[in-house]
Amino acid sequence: MAVTLLPLPNGTSSLEFAPVDMQFVRGAISHLFGEAIPELHGSYSRIAFGGETFLFEQEWDAPCLIASTVAGNLLLVQIQRRLSETAS
């Protein structure tokens, strides 16, 4: 499982992963923060969990969750750590 946390120029970050790992990302979110609430829009979704809202995109078969705040960054770090632990 390859999950990468990339810093973005605006000070937030993006959690990027393979489409086959989507179920593991969903599972980590559910385990750490409870139910994620999606809000679907044409080519993207907004997903709320852990008190934060994230942009979810799956363009060119490359899904990612993008934080909009520093607090959101911290949640993405927790997800990445959880997935790294379960992959070991």
Contacts in CASP RR format, 6 or more apart in sequence:
PFRMAT RR
TARGET T0000
AUTHOR 0000-0000-0000
METHOD contacts of the structure
MODEL  1
MAVTLLPLPNGTSSLEFAPVDMQFVRGAISHLFGEAIPELHGSYSRIAFG
GETFLFEQEWDAPCLIASTVAGNLLLVQIQRRLSETAS
1 17 0 8 1.000
1 18 0 8 1.000
1 21 0 8 1.000
1 24 0 8 1.000
1 83 0 8 1.000
1 87 0 8 1.000
2 17 0 8 1.000
2 18 0 8 1.000
2 21 0 8 1.000
3 15 0 8 1.000
3 16 0 8 1.000
3 17 0 8 1.000
3 21 0 8 1.000
3 25 0 8 1.000
3 79 0 8 1.000
3 80 0 8 1.000
3 83 0 8 1.000
3 84 0 8 1.000
4 15 0 8 1.000
4 16 0 8 1.000
4 17 0 8 1.000
4 80 0 8 1.000
5 13 0 8 1.000
5 14 0 8 1.000
5 15 0 8 1.000
5 16 0 8 1.000
5 76 0 8 1.000
5 77 0 8 1.000
5 80 0 8 1.000
6 13 0 8 1.000
6 14 0 8 1.000
6 16 0 8 1.000
7 13 0 8 1.000
8 14 0 8 1.000
8 66 0 8 1.000
11 70 0 8 1.000
11 73 0 8 1.000
12 66 0 8 1.000
12 67 0 8 1.000
12 68 0 8 1.000
12 69 0 8 1.000
12 70 0 8 1.000
12 72 0 8 1.000
12 73 0 8 1.000
13 66 0 8 1.000
13 67 0 8 1.000
13 73 0 8 1.000
13 76 0 8 1.000
13 77 0 8 1.000
14 64 0 8 1.000
14 65 0 8 1.000
14 66 0 8 1.000
14 67 0 8 1.000
14 76 0 8 1.000
15 25 0 8 1.000
15 64 0 8 1.000
15 65 0 8 1.000
15 66 0 8 1.000
15 67 0 8 1.000
15 76 0 8 1.000
15 79 0 8 1.000
15 80 0 8 1.000
16 62 0 8 1.000
16 63 0 8 1.000
16 64 0 8 1.000
17 24 0 8 1.000
17 25 0 8 1.000
17 63 0 8 1.000
17 64 0 8 1.000
17 83 0 8 1.000
18 63 0 8 1.000
19 58 0 8 1.000
19 61 0 8 1.000
19 63 0 8 1.000
21 83 0 8 1.000
22 63 0 8 1.000
24 83 0 8 1.000
24 86 0 8 1.000
25 63 0 8 1.000
25 65 0 8 1.000
25 79 0 8 1.000
25 83 0 8 1.000
26 36 0 8 1.000
28 79 0 8 1.000
28 82 0 8 1.000
28 83 0 8 1.000
28 86 0 8 1.000
29 36 0 8 1.000
29 49 0 8 1.000
29 79 0 8 1.000
30 36 0 8 1.000
31 82 0 8 1.000
32 75 0 8 1.000
32 78 0 8 1.000
32 79 0 8 1.000
32 82 0 8 1.000
33 49 0 8 1.000
33 50 0 8 1.000
33 51 0 8 1.000
33 75 0 8 1.000
34 49 0 8 1.000
34 50 0 8 1.000
35 49 0 8 1.000
36 47 0 8 1.000
36 48 0 8 1.000
36 49 0 8 1.000
37 47 0 8 1.000
37 48 0 8 1.000
37 49 0 8 1.000
38 45 0 8 1.000
38 46 0 8 1.000
38 47 0 8 1.000
38 56 0 8 1.000
39 45 0 8 1.000
39 46 0 8 1.000
39 47 0 8 1.000
39 48 0 8 1.000
43 57 0 8 1.000
43 59 0 8 1.000
44 55 0 8 1.000
44 56 0 8 1.000
44 57 0 8 1.000
45 55 0 8 1.000
45 56 0 8 1.000
45 57 0 8 1.000
46 53 0 8 1.000
46 54 0 8 1.000
46 55 0 8 1.000
46 56 0 8 1.000
47 53 0 8 1.000
47 54 0 8 1.000
47 55 0 8 1.000
47 56 0 8 1.000
47 65 0 8 1.000
48 54 0 8 1.000
49 75 0 8 1.000
50 75 0 8 1.000
51 71 0 8 1.000
52 67 0 8 1.000
52 68 0 8 1.000
52 69 0 8 1.000
52 71 0 8 1.000
52 72 0 8 1.000
52 75 0 8 1.000
53 68 0 8 1.000
54 65 0 8 1.000
54 66 0 8 1.000
54 67 0 8 1.000
54 68 0 8 1.000
54 72 0 8 1.000
54 76 0 8 1.000
55 65 0 8 1.000
55 66 0 8 1.000
55 68 0 8 1.000
56 63 0 8 1.000
56 64 0 8 1.000
56 65 0 8 1.000
56 66 0 8 1.000
57 63 0 8 1.000
57 64 0 8 1.000
57 66 0 8 1.000
58 64 0 8 1.000
65 76 0 8 1.000
65 79 0 8 1.000
67 73 0 8 1.000
67 75 0 8 1.000
67 76 0 8 1.000
END
